[in-house]
Each structure stands twice: as structure tokens, then as C-alpha cells.
Amino acid sequence: MLIREADMKDVTDAVKADLDERTRRGVQEYGVTLGDAGLTEREILQHAYEEALDLAQYLKTRLLALE
């Protein structure tokens, strides 16, 4: 399946909007942006790892549903 350049722009714009919304929600919940949160390198990596685990579970759930 080929993706047209116009479609890629739509996808990129949608991802940018999602990132902006995620930042807004983060500031609303925590009062700071991720860059200003004062997390250590280890804490950032731990958070990212936990998010990756969540993603893996979501993906596996959908893959199993397709079997």
C-alpha cells in the first residue's frame, strides 16, 4: 500500500496535535513540562520503559484478537 505525500502530511499534523495535547495535559496534571520536571536520566528511562511495556500489551491484545 503506497501512502501519498498529502496523506503523510495529514498523519504528521495529527501526531503533532497529539503531542501538543499530551504536553498540555501533562502541564495541567503536573504543573511543568517533561523537560522542566527535574527527572534524572534513570527516571526518564524508567518512565519510557514502562510506557513501552504498556504499548506492548496494547499491541499484543490486538494481535491476539486477530487470530
Residue, then its C-alpha position, 0 to 999 in steps of 0.5 A: m500500500l503506497i501512502r501519498e505525500a498529502d496523506m503523510k502530511d495529514v498523519t504528521d499534523a495529527v501526531k503533532a496535535d497529539l503531542d501538543e495535547r499530551t504536553r498540555r495535559g501533562v502541564q495541567e496534571y503536573g504543573v511543568t513540562l517533561g523537560d522542566a520536571g527535574l527527572t534524572e536520566r534513570e527516571i526518564l528511562q524508567h518512565a519510557y520503559e514502562e510506557a513501552l511495556d504498556l504499548a506492548q500489551y496494547l499491541k499484543t491484545r490486538l494481535l491476539a484478537l486477530e487470530 
